[in-house]
Amino acid sequence: ALDYGLVAAPTRPETAVLLRCPCGPVTAFVPWDGLRSGNPVRFHSVPAFAAATDLAIDVPGHGKVVVDIGYGGTFYAFLNAKQLGLDVCSSKTRDLVSAASAVTEAVKKQFKLHHPESEDLAFLYGTILTDGKDAFSEEPTTNICVFADEQVDRSPTGSGVTARVALQYHKGLIQLDQTRTFRSSTTGSLFTGKAVKATKFGNYNAVIVEVSGEAFYTGTATFTVEEEDPLKHGFFFK
């Protein structure tokens, strides 16, 4: 979900990398010891905010549930899985996915999203089911992110953690610079997240969120432009 990174020569002990994402510029910070990168890697989000809280939604097959909608680079609906008769830590993944997808479709039909800068970003990307542990605690809180075409994130989700932190801050459940740990129910992987700065985004009270976790190389890609390619600069549909 990003175009490319911009980075000067690596610097010790940490190198900043500017990522041009569809939601806007995101700065990542990568440890560098002079030979290779390390962990944990962290990033500072675009402004994140609560789009709606305690929103009643009628979900076919599940009845009326109450959701929060947060933005962390994209929009997600959030609710405790218990509202759907499920446990985010012990229920079958297939059941969690089906229920989350039903929530996503219901929210899309019953709530109109608005983005302060781009209506192209005003869409619900998915639903994140949680264990309901939103108040600040040193203990991890678990969630599962079901997004796009019923895909499940292997991690707690960077934009999802960002949106969830923004919601918790909006509700007064955490303060600036209070770090929370978020666990993926699918793999057990961990991210930390904290609101580091209050800001405004359009008419919304927003926060910049720092998310941190482990990152590993999984591959590289090389893109080549040949001068004789008539479509080398891309094209537009009318």
Secondary structure, 3 states (H helix, E strand, C coil): CCCCEECCCCCCCEEEEEEEECCEEEEEEEEECCCCECCCEEEECCCEEEEEEEEEEEECCCEEEEEEEEECCCEEEEEEHHHHCCCCCCCCHHHHHHHHHHHHHHHHHHCCCCCCCCHHHCCEEEEEEECCCCCCCCCCEEEEEEECCCEECCCCCHHHHHHHHHHHHHCCCCCCCCCEEEEECCCCCEEEEEEEEEEEECCEEEEEEEEEECCCCCCCCCCCCCCCCCCCCCCCCC
